[in-house]
Amino acid sequence: MSPKNKLKNDCFALPQGVDWTPLDNALLHLGNSLTPIVETEVLPIDLSVGRNLASDLKAVSDSPPFSNSAVDGYAFRFADAIGQYLELTKGRSAAGHPFSQTVEKCRAVRIFTGAILPAGTDTVVLQEDVRVEGDKIYFENSLQPGANTRKAGEDIKQGQVIAFKRDHVTAFMAASFISSGVKKAEVYRKLRIGVFSTGDELIDFEEPLRFGSVFDVNSPMLTSLLKHWGYEVSGLGKIPDNLDVLRDNLNKASKNFDVLVTSGGASAGDEDHLSSLLNNEGKITEWRVAIKPGRPMMMGFWHNTPIFGLPGNPVAAATCALIFVWPSLSKLSGGNWVDPQAYYMPAAFEKTKKAGRREFLRARVFKNQVEIFKSEGSGLTSGLAWATGFVELPDNKISVSFGDKVKYIPFSSYYL
């Protein structure tokens, strides 16, 4: 049985009898219901960056692996520095070239940053604080025991859990893994995602624009977005408004991809063949989530392959991709449910909104205030290009005046 068959068919299903589902309820349900659908593999640490851990990771060795000096100076035993001077021992301890002997009592040895702390020493004095006369060093001992040293295991202890299952491995995490002796990690395989748009009116952006046609914006936009998130993505082009052609494409795609992301055909109109086909031959939940834009959003299955059916209007498709697809794919690929980081900033606009739906306005920061795009039309791609994030307005009725604090979510919070 392939991993994706383990995903429950009702994971997208919301409570019956609810006309409009509040956004928070929908996201909570998704976060609790989705599970990984891909296999695991073991990779070298440098190749595990961008993947989700399939098991906890423990340190193989201490980090640092030995006590060492944090500065250039002189190493000595703290208890010996009670007189006026210390005798210098010939030799030195440098990074990669340790001092192999034991430093005798009341003596010190030259040491450099990163070098192993020689046996018989426990403290280092900065070279700037020392006066050297012949084979003696003089300094005022205002140090604490262990000053200017880094103890073995001070950062990470051998056997310590340093990362947890579902953690997303970053370059900085990989650096920490390597420093503690970890060479490989068990991670989830990358999701394979197929992307296509539906609609007779769509043409490729490289073709001449014809009367009655529009350029397919969503396929390249969504493909680029998903690739940026680190998935293996294939653009499957445009599919016409034809039930049989759509069925054939779904059959082929479901055999080759873990997840399908589509745009258009998600409503209940005569030409919305995707929702019709999934209703009759697949599994679909037509989500009536109380958001704007993005109301015609659906999720379902075709031959056990999950499908995210985004709206056809580009702004609505982009909004739903960030709000629903981004955290869902994180769970499906073995990661945690992710929430975007938000900030509250003074509004550089006025707006009154009715109760009933959560609204996401294209916005950007200007002079420590947040302004919104001039129009809320969900087909205006110039607003997406102009914006650097969303202003999120709550479900209830609200009137925003200049200077009021509003919730701003930068696009960078979605790893963009």
C-alpha positions as CSV (number, residue, x, y, z in Angstrom):
1,M,0.0,0.0,0.0
2,S,1.5,3.3,-1.0
3,P,1.7,6.0,1.7
4,K,-0.9,8.3,0.1
5,N,-3.5,5.6,0.5
6,K,-3.2,6.0,4.3
7,L,-4.6,9.5,4.1
8,K,-8.2,9.4,5.3
9,N,-10.8,10.2,2.7
10,D,-12.6,12.4,5.2
11,C,-9.6,14.5,6.1
12,F,-11.0,17.4,4.0
13,A,-14.6,17.0,5.2
14,L,-16.0,19.6,7.4
15,P,-19.0,19.3,9.8
16,Q,-22.4,18.8,8.0
17,G,-25.1,21.4,8.1
18,V,-22.7,24.4,8.3
19,D,-23.4,26.9,5.5
20,W,-20.2,28.9,6.1
21,T,-17.2,27.6,7.9
22,P,-15.1,30.2,9.8
23,L,-11.5,30.2,8.6
24,D,-10.0,29.4,11.9
25,N,-12.2,26.2,12.2
26,A,-11.3,25.2,8.7
27,L,-7.5,25.6,9.3
28,L,-7.7,23.8,12.7
29,H,-9.5,20.9,11.1
30,L,-6.9,20.6,8.3
31,G,-4.0,20.8,10.8
32,N,-5.5,18.0,12.9
33,S,-6.5,15.8,10.0
34,L,-3.6,15.7,7.5
35,T,-0.7,13.2,7.8
36,P,2.4,12.5,5.8
37,I,1.8,10.8,2.4
38,V,5.4,10.2,1.3
39,E,8.0,7.7,2.1
40,T,11.2,8.3,4.1
41,E,14.8,8.1,3.0
42,V,18.2,8.5,4.7
43,L,20.4,11.4,3.3
44,P,23.7,13.0,4.2
45,I,23.2,16.0,6.4
46,D,24.1,18.5,3.6
47,L,21.4,17.0,1.4
48,S,18.8,17.0,4.1
49,V,18.4,20.8,4.1
50,G,14.9,21.7,3.0
51,R,13.4,18.3,4.1
52,N,11.3,17.3,7.1
53,L,12.8,15.0,9.7
54,A,11.1,11.6,9.9
55,S,12.6,10.8,13.4
56,D,14.2,12.6,16.3
57,L,17.9,13.4,15.9
58,K,20.5,12.9,18.7
59,A,24.0,14.2,19.0
60,V,26.7,11.7,18.2
61,S,29.4,13.6,20.0
62,D,29.9,16.6,22.3
63,S,30.0,20.1,20.7
64,P,32.6,21.4,21.1
65,P,34.3,18.0,21.2
66,F,37.1,19.3,23.6
67,S,37.7,22.2,25.9
68,N,39.3,25.0,24.0
69,S,40.3,28.6,24.1
70,A,37.9,31.4,23.1
71,V,40.7,33.9,22.6
72,D,44.4,34.4,21.8
73,G,46.3,34.5,25.1
74,Y,47.9,32.3,27.8
75,A,46.5,29.2,29.4
76,F,47.1,28.4,33.1
77,R,45.5,26.8,36.1
78,F,43.4,29.4,37.9
79,A,44.5,28.3,41.4
80,D,48.2,29.1,40.5
81,A,47.6,32.7,39.6
82,I,47.9,34.2,43.1
83,G,51.4,35.5,42.9
84,Q,53.0,38.3,40.8
85,Y,53.8,36.2,37.8
86,L,53.8,32.8,36.1
87,E,56.6,31.1,34.4
88,L,56.2,30.5,30.6
89,T,56.4,26.9,29.3
90,K,58.1,26.5,25.9
91,G,55.7,25.6,23.1
92,R,52.2,26.6,22.2
93,S,48.7,25.2,21.6
94,A,47.2,26.3,18.3
95,A,44.0,25.2,16.4
96,G,44.8,21.8,14.9
97,H,48.2,21.7,16.7
98,P,47.6,20.9,20.3
99,F,50.2,21.2,23.1
100,S,50.8,17.6,23.9
101,Q,52.4,17.9,27.4
102,T,50.9,18.7,30.8
103,V,51.5,22.3,32.0
104,E,53.1,22.2,35.4
105,K,51.9,24.1,38.4
106,C,52.6,27.9,38.4
107,R,53.3,27.9,34.7
108,A,51.4,29.1,31.6
109,V,51.6,28.3,27.9
110,R,50.9,30.3,24.8
111,I,47.4,29.4,23.3
112,F,45.4,30.6,20.3
113,T,41.6,30.8,19.6
114,G,40.1,27.3,19.0
115,A,43.1,25.4,20.4
116,I,42.7,22.5,22.8
117,L,43.1,23.6,26.4
118,P,46.3,21.8,27.5
119,A,46.2,19.4,30.4
120,G,46.9,21.2,33.7
121,T,45.2,24.4,32.6
122,D,41.6,25.6,33.1
123,T,41.7,29.4,32.4
124,V,42.9,31.7,29.7
125,V,44.0,35.3,30.0
126,L,43.8,37.6,27.0
127,Q,47.2,38.5,25.4
128,E,46.3,42.2,25.6
129,D,46.1,41.9,29.4
130,V,49.5,40.3,29.8
131,R,53.0,41.9,30.2
132,V,55.7,39.5,29.0
133,E,59.2,39.8,30.4
134,G,61.6,37.1,29.3
135,D,60.2,33.8,30.3
136,K,57.6,35.3,32.7
137,I,54.1,36.8,32.3
138,Y,52.6,39.4,34.6
139,F,48.9,40.3,34.8
140,E,46.2,41.4,37.3
141,N,44.2,38.3,38.1
142,S,40.6,39.6,38.0
143,L,39.4,36.6,36.0
144,Q,36.9,33.9,37.0
145,P,37.8,30.2,36.9
146,G,37.4,29.0,33.4
147,A,37.5,32.5,31.9
148,N,37.9,32.7,28.1
149,T,37.4,29.0,27.6
150,R,34.8,26.8,26.0
151,K,34.1,23.5,27.7
152,A,33.6,20.2,25.9
153,G,29.9,19.7,25.4
154,E,29.1,23.3,26.4
155,D,26.9,23.7,23.4
156,I,25.5,20.2,22.8
157,K,26.0,17.0,24.9
158,Q,26.4,13.6,23.3
159,G,23.1,11.8,23.2
160,Q,21.1,15.0,23.5
161,V,18.0,15.3,21.2
162,I,18.9,18.2,18.9
163,A,15.9,18.1,16.5
164,F,12.5,16.5,16.5
165,K,10.5,14.5,14.1
166,R,8.6,16.9,11.6
167,D,11.2,19.7,12.1
168,H,12.1,21.4,8.8
169,V,15.8,21.2,8.3
170,T,17.5,24.6,7.6
171,A,21.1,25.3,6.7
172,F,21.7,26.6,10.2
173,M,20.2,23.4,11.7
174,A,22.5,21.3,9.4
175,A,25.5,23.2,10.8
176,S,24.5,22.3,14.3
177,F,24.0,18.7,13.3
178,I,27.4,18.5,11.8
179,S,29.1,20.1,14.8
180,S,27.6,17.4,17.0
181,G,28.9,14.5,14.8
182,V,25.7,13.7,13.0
183,K,26.4,12.5,9.4
184,K,23.0,11.4,8.1
185,A,19.3,12.0,8.9
186,E,16.1,10.1,8.1
187,V,13.8,12.6,6.2
188,Y,10.6,12.5,4.2
189,R,10.9,12.3,0.4
190,K,10.0,15.5,-1.5
191,L,6.4,15.7,-2.5
192,R,5.8,15.4,-6.3
193,I,3.1,17.9,-7.3
194,G,1.4,18.3,-10.6
195,V,-0.1,21.7,-11.5
196,F,-2.6,22.5,-14.2
197,S,-5.3,25.1,-15.1
198,T,-8.7,24.5,-16.6
199,G,-10.6,26.7,-19.1
200,D,-11.2,27.0,-22.8
201,E,-10.3,30.7,-22.6
202,L,-6.7,30.1,-21.5
203,I,-3.6,30.4,-23.7
204,D,0.1,30.1,-23.0
205,F,1.8,33.3,-22.3
206,E,4.2,32.7,-25.2
207,E,1.3,32.6,-27.7
208,P,-0.3,35.7,-29.4
209,L,-3.3,37.0,-27.5
210,R,-6.5,36.2,-29.3
211,F,-9.9,37.8,-29.0
212,G,-11.8,36.1,-26.2
213,S,-8.7,34.5,-24.7
214,V,-6.6,35.3,-21.6
215,F,-3.1,34.3,-20.7
216,D,-2.8,31.4,-18.3
217,V,-1.4,33.3,-15.2
218,N,-2.1,30.7,-12.6
219,S,-0.1,27.7,-13.9
220,P,3.3,29.5,-14.0
221,M,2.5,31.4,-10.8
222,L,1.6,28.3,-8.8
223,T,4.4,26.2,-10.3
224,S,7.0,28.9,-9.3
225,L,5.5,29.2,-5.9
226,L,5.5,25.5,-5.2
227,K,9.1,25.1,-6.5
228,H,10.2,28.0,-4.2
229,W,8.8,26.0,-1.3
230,G,11.1,23.1,-2.2
231,Y,8.7,20.6,-3.9
232,E,9.2,18.6,-7.1
233,V,6.8,20.4,-9.4
234,S,5.6,19.7,-12.9
235,G,3.5,22.0,-14.9
236,L,0.8,20.0,-16.7
237,G,-0.4,22.9,-18.8
238,K,-4.0,23.9,-19.6
239,I,-6.9,21.5,-19.8
240,P,-10.0,22.5,-21.8
241,D,-13.6,22.5,-20.5
242,N,-14.2,19.0,-21.6
243,L,-15.2,16.3,-19.1
244,D,-13.6,13.3,-20.9
245,V,-10.3,15.1,-21.5
246,L,-10.2,16.2,-17.9
247,R,-10.9,12.7,-16.7
248,D,-8.1,11.3,-18.8
249,N,-5.7,13.9,-17.5
250,L,-6.7,13.2,-13.9
251,N,-6.2,9.5,-14.4
252,K,-2.6,10.0,-15.8
253,A,-1.7,12.6,-13.2
254,S,-2.9,10.6,-10.2
255,K,-0.5,7.8,-11.1
256,N,2.6,10.1,-11.3
257,F,2.1,12.7,-8.5
258,D,1.5,12.7,-4.8
259,V,-0.7,15.9,-4.9
260,L,-2.5,17.8,-7.6
261,V,-3.0,21.6,-7.5
262,T,-5.5,23.0,-10.0
263,S,-7.1,26.3,-10.7
264,G,-10.5,27.1,-12.2
265,G,-13.5,24.9,-12.5
266,A,-14.0,24.8,-8.7
267,S,-17.4,26.4,-8.6
268,A,-20.8,24.8,-9.4
269,G,-21.4,26.3,-12.9
270,D,-22.2,24.4,-16.1
271,E,-18.6,24.7,-17.3
272,D,-17.0,23.8,-13.9
273,H,-16.2,20.2,-14.9
274,L,-13.6,19.6,-12.2
275,S,-16.1,19.9,-9.4
276,S,-18.7,17.9,-11.3
277,L,-16.2,15.1,-12.1
278,L,-14.9,14.9,-8.5
279,N,-18.4,14.9,-7.2
280,N,-19.5,12.0,-9.4
281,E,-16.4,9.9,-9.7
282,G,-14.0,11.0,-7.0
283,K,-14.3,12.5,-3.6
284,I,-14.9,16.2,-3.0
285,T,-15.7,18.6,-0.3
286,E,-16.9,22.0,-1.6
287,W,-15.5,24.2,1.0
288,R,-17.7,27.1,1.9
289,V,-15.1,28.9,3.9
290,A,-16.0,32.4,5.0
291,I,-13.1,34.2,3.4
292,K,-12.6,36.9,0.7
293,P,-11.1,36.4,-1.8
294,G,-11.2,32.6,-2.4
295,R,-14.7,31.4,-1.7
296,P,-14.8,28.9,-4.6
297,M,-12.1,26.7,-3.0
298,M,-12.4,22.9,-3.0
299,M,-10.4,19.9,-1.8
300,G,-10.8,16.3,-2.6
301,F,-9.4,13.1,-4.0
302,W,-8.9,11.4,-7.4
303,H,-7.8,7.8,-7.1
304,N,-6.5,8.5,-3.6
305,T,-4.5,11.4,-4.8
306,P,-5.4,14.6,-2.9
307,I,-6.4,17.6,-5.0
308,F,-6.5,21.3,-4.1
309,G,-8.9,23.1,-6.5
310,L,-8.1,26.8,-6.4
311,P,-10.3,29.5,-7.8
312,G,-9.6,30.7,-11.3
313,N,-9.1,34.4,-10.5
314,P,-5.3,34.9,-9.9
315,V,-5.6,36.9,-6.7
316,A,-8.0,34.4,-5.2
317,A,-5.8,31.5,-6.4
318,A,-2.7,33.1,-4.8
319,T,-4.5,33.9,-1.6
320,C,-5.8,30.3,-1.2
321,A,-2.4,28.9,-2.1
322,L,-0.9,30.8,0.8
323,I,-3.7,30.2,3.4
324,F,-4.6,26.6,2.6
325,V,-2.0,24.9,0.4
326,W,1.2,26.1,2.1
327,P,0.4,24.7,5.6
328,S,-1.3,21.6,4.2
329,L,1.7,20.6,2.0
330,S,3.9,21.0,5.0
331,K,1.9,18.4,6.9
332,L,1.6,16.1,3.8
333,S,5.3,16.2,3.3
334,G,6.1,15.2,6.9
335,G,6.4,18.6,8.5
336,N,4.5,20.5,11.1
337,W,1.4,22.6,10.4
338,V,2.8,26.1,9.9
339,D,1.3,29.5,10.7
340,P,2.5,32.7,9.2
341,Q,4.1,35.4,11.4
342,A,1.9,38.4,11.7
343,Y,2.5,42.0,13.0
344,Y,0.2,44.7,14.1
345,M,0.9,48.1,12.4
346,P,-0.9,51.4,12.1
347,A,-3.3,51.6,9.1
348,A,-2.6,54.1,6.3
349,F,-6.2,53.6,5.1
350,E,-9.9,53.7,6.1
351,K,-12.3,50.8,5.5
352,T,-15.6,49.5,6.7
353,K,-16.3,45.8,6.4
354,K,-19.4,43.8,7.0
355,A,-19.6,40.8,9.4
356,G,-19.4,37.2,8.0
357,R,-16.1,36.7,6.2
358,R,-12.4,37.0,6.9
359,E,-10.8,39.4,4.4
360,F,-7.3,39.4,3.0
361,L,-6.3,42.7,1.5
362,R,-3.2,43.2,-0.6
363,A,-1.0,45.5,1.3
364,R,2.5,46.9,1.8
365,V,4.4,48.8,4.4
366,F,5.3,52.4,3.8
367,K,6.9,54.7,6.4
368,N,6.1,52.3,9.3
369,Q,2.4,52.2,8.3
370,V,0.5,49.6,6.2
371,E,-1.4,50.7,3.1
372,I,-3.7,48.6,0.9
373,F,-4.1,48.3,-2.8
374,K,-6.6,50.6,-4.5
375,S,-8.9,47.8,-5.7
376,E,-10.1,44.5,-4.2
377,G,-10.8,42.9,-7.6
378,S,-9.5,39.3,-7.5
379,G,-8.5,39.4,-11.2
380,L,-6.0,42.3,-10.8
381,T,-2.6,40.8,-10.8
382,S,-1.0,44.2,-10.5
383,G,-2.1,44.2,-6.9
384,L,-0.1,41.0,-6.3
385,A,3.0,42.5,-7.8
386,W,2.5,45.7,-5.8
387,A,1.9,44.1,-2.5
388,T,4.4,42.8,0.1
389,G,1.8,41.1,2.2
390,F,-1.8,40.9,3.4
391,V,-3.8,43.0,5.8
392,E,-6.1,40.4,7.5
393,L,-9.4,41.8,8.7
394,P,-11.4,39.7,11.2
395,D,-14.7,37.9,10.6
396,N,-16.8,40.4,12.5
397,K,-18.0,43.9,11.4
398,I,-15.2,46.4,11.7
399,S,-14.4,50.0,10.8
400,V,-10.7,50.9,10.3
401,S,-9.6,54.5,10.6
402,F,-6.2,56.0,9.9
403,G,-3.7,55.0,12.6
404,D,-5.7,52.0,13.9
405,K,-3.6,48.9,14.5
406,V,-4.3,46.2,11.9
407,K,-2.9,42.7,11.4
408,Y,-0.2,42.6,8.7
409,I,1.2,39.3,7.3
410,P,4.3,39.8,5.2
411,F,4.6,37.4,2.2
412,S,8.0,36.5,3.7
413,S,6.1,34.7,6.4
414,Y,5.1,32.2,3.8
415,Y,8.8,31.6,3.0
416,L,8.6,33.8,-0.1
